Amino acid sequence: MRSLARGSQRIALIGLLGSALLFLVIAMLRQHTLATTSTASYIPLTGDAHWEGEWHISELGADPGVTGTSRVTIPFTGTEFAVTVRRSDYRAYLFVSIDGSPSKLLPRETRGAYLVLTSPDGQPEVTTVQVARDLASGPHSATIVAEYGWGQWPLVGWQVGERASTLMYDRALRIVAIVALICLPMAGSGIWRVCRRPIRRGATFFRRSVDRMRACAVPAWTSFTGSSLGRTWLALRAYAADHDTLALTLALATAGAFYFSPCPPLTVVAGLGLFLIILLRLDVGVGLVVATAPFYRHPRPLLGKAFAMSEITLLLSAVSWAVGQWHAWLQTGGWESPQSANRWKPDGLDCGMVAFAIVGLLSVANASHVHVALREFRLIILEPVILYLIWRTACFDRRGLWHIVDLMALSAAAVAAIGLVQYALGVNIITAEEGFRRLRSVYGSPNNAALMLGRVLPLLLAIGAWGTSRKRRIAYVFVGLLVALAILLSFSKGAILLGVPITLLALGFLRGRPWSWAAVGALVLAGLASIPLLRTPRFATLFDTQSGSTFFRLQVWRSAWTMFLTAPWLGVGPDNFLYLYRSRFILPAAWQEPNISQAHNVFLNYATRLGVAGLCTGIWLQIAFWKQALPLRHLCDRDRCALALGTMGMMANFLAHGMVDSTYFVIDMALIFVTTLGLVQWVRRSKDYGIES
């Protein structure tokens, strides 16, 4: 039987290798066929076309008239058709149909397929857009109807291509792929059987090499700790560990001096002091990362550029973490120690974050605007993954954990207080429908302020209701009331109607009776009290699908779905939504709001930016989070139970408010999301390993 199985594995392996080779050959032949495409270019002065309306023709192209319908019918013979257009920062559309049917390569609305003439970055450009391909060889006709765009000379010309059919190659590639998938399971076991011994030998060699490095480094470290400089360093670490209040006060003071300093010498001194404190107390550094995250729109100029304080403190925390890990590794027994071998086994959240980083990197390669994709990858994917790595491996004690949570609460209090003061003074507010004033605090939009405050509110409520420290409970209840008032004055529909109510229900039902009944009763009373609010201009159009914010949300969702279908596997890339939305996918009816940078829906945000792969990793992280968090709601330790319930409330707010607004792909939202994962990991770890102090 064993010989029969090995024979089957060899046959499957030969089939897999043969399929791969055949696939490569067929793909090369198909590419050669595509390279033989003949293309002819035309301009309005020389091309054969039938012009209707007040068109103006010149060397610049064709310009539609101000009145009437400007239509052009272009006969052509070929299998591909493309139009060359002049785009800029103006509103205009070309409705394109091929042989009387809307173009299949352009987004559609009720009037047909349309080509947006707004450029991605608002700068003038001349580009060629393919509107038909894989047509039957022979005569065809394209009809283009211009809407607006007069004076811009939008239609520069068109191109006609004739390409040999690749249908035979496409079918062959599908057959070869099916054969490879059939052979893959059996061949995979054979490949593993052949390769497992070299892999294990390589892993053993790597571990032994690292242990030899450790054996060489331990004497050097011992010598350093025995020196006067080493003793001073150890004394500073011990002093910082025993003086929490002093460390937090100095950290906030040096961070403030570094941020507000007008002169370079003070900036350097404050920066070095902040680095020293974070090097001594990693928990303070992580707390500052979360605390400064909401202020990302107010960066610190540094070395000719501007960086968010959360990014600077994260970099300093990463250095502190690396030094701490090196120190801990030198003091343990190497790879075979319990701390190294057993304590940090990867779980579902770890694998999900690794997959998220890989998908994000692949999506960058698929982006049309790579420079902005790389920036968002750094800020929204890579840096939060680094923060998660710190959470996962740093092993904060209970005091350190509370420092981080307290700093996050302090940050929420600062954002709410700034917004309330501004609202009272009538400065930095948004005036919405019929003079309706909305609080926005340090953000550019009231919705962003409500998102941040709504995300932290569940943790404030959970600790205020079920924590053990009386002083902390009083402080958190006060901050929670401040945050709730700021959310109300932001008049964010997503926060008031979805985020906060579902958060309260989640906390109540997760805690159990009588809290579930209290949550339902509180929502009923709040609903009755908010009846006058529903009659205000801001909320009166809530169910109006023909105008207002609800109408624009629906239009954005339609456009986002079309965008997803054009790049389903890896999406359009990080931070590419804005450029593609306003230059290709925006519906003509939604022209009043062209500068939208996200899909306003948790699922569409993942799907448009990162495709199916990103959406799957997002769902994966949700499943892994709830699988770990739900059993923690019955812990006997009140503080840990409150933290667990608070994190679940934060994730419930993430999902609820995320149905109609941003979720993860903003700097502060990403860092708070990772902090939520880190908190639940800490509670689970402390439960399993007895982390106390």
N, C-alpha and C positions, 0 to 999 in steps of 0.2 A: 504493500500500500504506500509505503514511504517513497519507493522508487517511482511509482505511478504519479504521486503528487509532485515529485521533483521534475518528472518528465513534462507534466502539465505546466509547471512553472516555466520551464525552458521554452516550451512552445508559446506560452503567453508573452514571455519576454521577447522572443524573436518577432512575434506579431506586433508588439508595441514598438520595437525599434524600427521594423519595416514600415509601420504606419507613419511614424515620425519622419522617416526619410522620404516616403512617398508624399506626405503632406508638404514637405519642404519643396520637393520638385514641382508639384502641382501649383503651389503658391508662386514659385518663380515663373512658371509658364503663364499664369494668370497675370502677374505683374508685367511681363513682357507684352502681353496682349493689350493691357491698359496703356502701356507706353507708346503704342502705335496709333493712338487717337489723333486724328487730324482736327485742328481747330481753325476756324476762320473768324476774324473780328470785323465788325462793321460800326460805322458811326451814322448818326441821322442824316448827314449830308450825302452819304454814298450808299447806305443800305436801302434795300427794297422794303418799303413800309407804307401803310395807308393811314394817314393822319386825319383825325377828326377833332374839331374844336379849335381853339385859339393857340395852337402850338407856335413857338418861335424857334427856328432852327439856325444854328451857327456852328462855328468850329468848337465852341464849348460843349455842344450837345443840343438837347431839346428842352425848352422851358414851357411849362403848361400855362394856359391863360388864366386870368383872374375870374372870369365868369364862364358859365357853362361847363360841360363835361369834356375834359381833354383825354382822348382815347387814341391809342395807336395799335394797329393790327400788323404783326410782322410774320410773313410767311417764311418758312425755312425748311430745309431738308437735312435731317440729321437725327442723332439719338440723344443729344444733349443741348441744352439751351441755358445761357446765363446772361444776366444784364449787368452792365457797368454803370454805377451810380455815383453821384457826388453827394457825400454826406457832410453834415455839419451840425451845429447846435440850433436846429430849427425843427419844427413839427411838420411832417409831411409823410405821405404813404403812396406806394404804388400797388394797386391791386392787380395781380397777375393770374391769368388763366391760360392753360395749354389745351388746345383743341376743344375749347368750350368748358373745360373742367378746371376747378381751382388747382393751383400748383400744389403738389404733394410734399414739396420740400420747404414750404413756408408755413408759418402759423396761420390759423384761420379764425374768422369771425362770421357773422351772419351774411355779410356781403361777399365773402370769398377769402382767398389767400392774400395776404398783404405783406409788403416789404417795407420796413420802417426805415426812414431816411435820416433819423437822428444818429449821430456818430456815438460810439461807445464812450469816449472821453470828452465830447463836446468840441473837438478840434476838427477842422476841415480835412477830408480824406476822399480819395477816389478808390473805390473797391469794386470787385466783381463778385456777384452773388449768383450761385447756380440755382436755377428755379425748376429745371427738369432734367431727368437723366433716365437711362434705360428705356428710352422710347423705341418703338418699332422703327426700323429703318424705312425712310420714306418721307413724303411731304407732311408738314405740320404747320400750325399757326399759333402764335402767342399774342394774347391781347393784354395790353397794359393800360390801366386807367389811373390817372394821377389825381390825388386829392391833396390840395394845398401845394406848397413848394414853389410858387411862382417867384421869379427873380433869383432862384438858386441854381437854375440849369441842372436839375437832378438827374436826368437821363443822359448819360454820356455816350452810351452805345450798347452793343450786345455781341455775344459770341455764340457760334454754332459749332458743335463738335460731332464728329462721326467716329463711333467706337465699335470695334468688333464685339460680338456677344461673348460674355464670359459665363453664360448659363451652364455650359458643360463642366467648366472648371469648378463652379460653385457647388454643383451637385456632387462632383467627385470629392471635393473637400469635406462635404457633410458625411459621405459614406466612410471616408477614411477616419474622420473624427469618431464616428459611431464604433468602428472596429477598435480604435485605440481605447475608447471608454470600456468596451467589453473586456479587453485584455488587461486593463490597468489593475483591477483588484488582485488577480492571480499573480501578475508580474510584480506588483508592489511587494507582496510577501516574499517573492523570490529575491528581489533586490535587497530587501531588508536582511534576509538570511545571509546574503553574500557580504553585505556591507557592515553588519552590526559588530563583527569582531574588530575590524579596523577603527570603527567609530569609538568603540569602548576603549581600545588601546590608546587612541588619541586623547580621549577624555581623561584617562588615567595619567597619561604623560603630562597633560596640561595641569592637572591637580598637583602632581608631584613637583612640577616646575614652580608653581605658585608657592607651594609649601617651602621649597628651597629658598625662594625669594624671601619668604617670611622669616625663615631661620636666619638669613643674613641680615634682615632688617631689625630683628628683635634686639641684638646687641647694640646696634646704633641707637635705637630708641632708648634702651636702658642707659646708655652713656649720656644721651641728651637729657633725660629726666634727672640724672645725677648731677648735671651741671647747674650752675647758678641760674642760667636762663631757663632751663627746664623746670627747676624748682619754682621759679617765679611764675612760669606759665601754669603749672599745676595749682599753685596757690590762687591765682586769678580765677581758674575754673572752679575751684572749691568755693571761693568767696562769692562768685556770681551765682553759683547754684544755691547758696544759702540766703541770698538777699533778692528776693523776687521783686519787691516793690521798687527797690533802687534800680534794678536792671530794667524794669519796664519804664520807669521815669526817665532814665538816661537814654533809653532807646527812642522814646517819643521825642525827647528834647533834641537829640542829635539828628533824628530824621527830619524834624521841623527846621532845624538850622541848616541842614543840607539842602532842603527843598527851597527855603525862602532866602537863602544867603545871596546878597547882591555882589559880594566880592570873592574872587577866586581863592585867596588864602583861607578864608573861613569855610568855604565849600570843601576844600581839601581836608582841613582839620576835622570838620564835622563828618565827612565821608569816611575818614580813617577811624574816627570814634565809633560810628555806626557799624563799620565792618568788624571792629574788635568786639563790640557787644554781641553781634550776631554770631561771630566765631565762638564766643563763649557760651551763648544761649541760643541754640537752634530754634527752640520753641518760640522765642521772641521774634526771630526772623520770619518764621512761617506766619506768625500772627500779623506781622507788619505787611506781608504779601497780601493777605486777605483784607486787612484793614485799609490799605491804600488802593485796592482794586477799583472801587467806585470812582476814583479820581483820575482815571486813565485819560480823560479828555483834557486834562491840565498837566501835560508832561513837564519834566525838568530838563531844560537845555543843558547839554553836556557834550563837550568835545565837538562842537559844531553841529550836533544833532539834538533831537529831543527824545527822551525816553520816559515812559510811565514809571512812577515810583514803584509800582508793583513789580515791574520788570527788573529794576535795579535791586530791590530787596530780594527778589527771587534768585538773582545771580549770586548775591552775597550769601544767601541761605544755601545755595548749591555748593559753594566752596566750603562753608561750615559743615555741611553734611558729608562731603568727601573727606574732610579732615577727621570728622568723628568716626566715619566708617573705617578709615585707615587705623585710627587709634584702637577701636574696638576689635578689629581683625588681628592686630598685633597681640592683643591681650587674650584672645581666645585660642582654642586648640586647632585652628585651621579648618579645613573642609569637613573634618569628621566631628567637629564640636556640635552640640545640640543647637546652639544659636545659629550656626551656619547651615547645618544639614537638615534640620527638622522644623525649625520654628517658622521659616519663611517659605514654605512650600507654595508655589503659585496656585491661585484659585481662579474662579470665573471672572472676577473683576480684573485681576492682573492680565489674564489672557485677552480680555476685551479691550483694555487700554493699549496693549501692544498691537492688537489688530487695528485699533483705531488710528494709531500712529502710522502703521504701514499703509493703510488705505488712504490716509491723508497725503502721504508722500507720493503714492501712485497717482492720486488725483491731481497733484500739482503738475506732474508730467503731462497730464491730459488737458491742462488749462490753456486757454487762448491768450490770456494776459498773465504770463508767468510771474512777472515782478510783484504784482499785488497778491498772487496766490502764495508766493514764497513768504511774503510778509505775514499774511494771515496764518499760514502753516506754523511760522515761528511763534506768533503771539497766542493763537487759539488752540493749537494742537501740541506742538513740541513743548512749550513751557508748562502748560497744565500737566502733561505727562511727566515732566521732571518733578513738578510739585507732588504728583501722586506717588512717584518713586520715593520721594522724601517721606511722605506720610507712611508709606508701606514699610520702610526699612529703618526709620529713625528710632522707633520704640520710645515715644514720649511717655514720661510718667504722668501721674494724675495732675500734679501741679502744672506741668508744662501744657497739658491738654487744655486746662481751664484758662491759661494765659491766652491761647489761640482763640478760644471761644469768646472770652471777654473782649479781646481786641476786635473781633468781628462784630460783637454787639455795640462796642464803642463806635465803630465805623458807621453802622446803621443809625445810631443816635445822632452822629454828626451830619449825615446826609439829611435825615429828617429835620433836625434843628435848623440847618442852613435853608432848607426849603420853606419851612414855616416862617422864619424871619423874613425871607424874601417875599413870601406871600403877604405877610402883614405890611411890609413896606411898599408893596406893589412893584418890585423890581425883578427882572429876570423871570418873568412868568409868560406863559403862552395864552393868547387870547383866542378862544375857539368860537363856536357858534354863537352869534349874537352877543359878543362881548363876554362870553363865559370864560372866567379866569381859571387857569390850571397851573398847579405847582410843578416845577421841574428840577429844582435844587441844582446840583452840579452837573446835570445831564443836559443834552441838547433837546430831549423830548420828555414830556411827562410820562409817557409809557415806559421809557427806560428807567426812570426813577421808581415807578410803581413795580417794575420787574425786580429790581434789586431789593427794595424794601419788602416786597411780598415774599421773596425767597428767604429772607432772614427771619421774618415774623414768626413762622412755626417754631423755630428754635427758641425764640424769646418766650413764646407762650408756654412751650413744654417745660422749660427750666423754671419759668415763673410759677407754674402750677404744681410741678412735681419734684423740683430740686430739694436738696436738704439744707443748703445754706440760706438762712433767713435773710441776711443782707443781700445776697445775690438774687434771691427771689424778688425782693422788693425792687431792687434796681432793674431787673429784667422786666417786671410788670410795668414799671414807669416808662422804660424805653419802648416796650411793646405798645403802650398807649400812644406814645409820641409817633411811632412808626405808623400805627393804624390811622391816626389823624392825617399824617402826610399822604398816605395812600388815598384816603378819601378826598383830599383836596387836589390830588392829581387828576381825579375824575377819569381814571383809566377804566374803560369798560371791561377789559380782560381781567384786571385785578379785582374790581368790585363785584362783578357778576360771576366770575369763574374762579380766579385764583384764591382769594380769601375764603369764600364759602366752602369750596371743596377742601381747602386746607383745614378749616375748623371741623368739617365732617370727618376727615381722615384722622385727625388727632382724637376726636371723641370716640369714634368706633374702634380705633386701634387700642385705646386705653380701656374701653369697656364701660359697662354701667357703673355709676350713674352719669359718667361723662358723655356718653353718646346721647342720652336724653338732653343733657345740658347744651350740647352743640346744636341739636335740632331746635331746641327752644330758642337759643340765641339767634339762629338763622331766621326763624319765624318772626321774632321781634324785629330783627334788622330789616327783613323784607317789608314788614308793615311800615316801619319808619322811613323806608326808602321810596314809598309810593309817591310822595311829592317830587323826589329826585327824578323819577321816570317821566315826569311831565316837563322837565327842563329841556331846552333846545338840544343839549348834549345827548340826552338819552331818548328823546321822543322819536328819533329816526332809527332806533335800534333795529327794527324789523323792516325798514324800508330798503328793499333790494334794488331800487331804481336811482338812488342818490345817497350821498353821505358816506360815512366810513364803512358801513356794511357793504355797500355797493362796490367800493374800491377793494375791500378784502376779497370779495368773490372774484373780481377781475384778476387780482394778483394770484389767487389760487389757480384759476384757469390758465394763466400764463405760466405759472410755475410747473403745472402738470405737463404742459406742452414742452417746456424747457427740459424737464426730466426725460421725456420720451425721446428727445434728440440725443441725449447722452446718458443712457440708462445704467450703464455698468459702473462707471467711476465719476459720473456727474460732470458738471462744467468746471469744477475746480474751486478751491477756497477763494472767497471774496470776488468771484467772477459773476455772481448773480446780477449785481447792479449794471455792469457793462453790457451784458447780454440782454437783460430785461429791457432797458431803455433803447437799445439799438436794434432789437429783433423781435422780442416776444411781447412787448407791451401792447395791449389791445387799444385800438383807436378810441374806444369809449373811456379809457382810463388815462387820457393824455394829460390831465391836470396834475397827476402825481407820477412823474417819470423817474424820480430819483429814489427808488426803493431798493434797498440793498439786501433784503432777505424775504423769504416767502411767507412770513407771518403764520407759520404752522410747524409744529415740532417734526412731523414726518416729512413734510415737503422741504424743510430746511436741510435735513440730512440727505434727502434724495436728490435735490438739485445740486448741492455742493459736492457730495461724495458718491452719489449714485446708489444702486442697490447694495453695493458692498458697504458703504457708509451707513445706510439705513439698517442693515443687518447688524452692524457693530453697535449702533445705538440701541436697538432692541435687545441685543445680547447683554449690554451693560445694565439695562433696566431689569432683565430677568435675574442676572447675577446679584444685583443690588437687593431686590426684594427677597430673593432666596436667602440672603445672609441677614437682612434686617428684620424680617417678620418674626423669627424665633426670639429676637432680643427684647420684644415688647413685654415679656413676662419675667424679666430679670428682677431679682430681689433687691439688688442695689438700686436705690432710688435715683441716684445721679446718673448711673449708666442707663437705666431705663428711660430717664428723661431725655438724655442725649439721643438714644436710639429712636424714641418717638419723635423728637425734633427733626432728626435727619429724614425720617419717613414723611413727615409733614412737608419738609423742604422739597423732597422729590415729588410729592403729590402736587405741590404748587408748580414745580417744573413742568409736569405733564398737563395740568389744568390750564394755567395761563398760557402755556406753550401751544395750545390748540389755536390761538388767535394772534400770537405774537412771537417774538424772538424767544429762543430757549437757551442755546449753548453758544452760538457763534458771535459772541461779544466778549471782550476781555474780562470784564467783571463776572459775567454769567459763567464763563468757562472756569475761572478760578474758584468761584463759589460751588460749582457743580463738583469739581474735583475735591474740594474740601468736604462736601457732603459724603462722597465716597470714602475719604480718609477718616472721617468721624466714625462711620459705621464699621470700618475696618478696625479702628482703635477699640471700639466697644467690644467687638467680637474677639479681638486678640486679648484684651484685658480679661475677658471672661474665661478664655481658654488657658491663658498662661499666668493669670494672677498678677498683672501689672498693677502695682499700687503706688509706689513713690520712688 
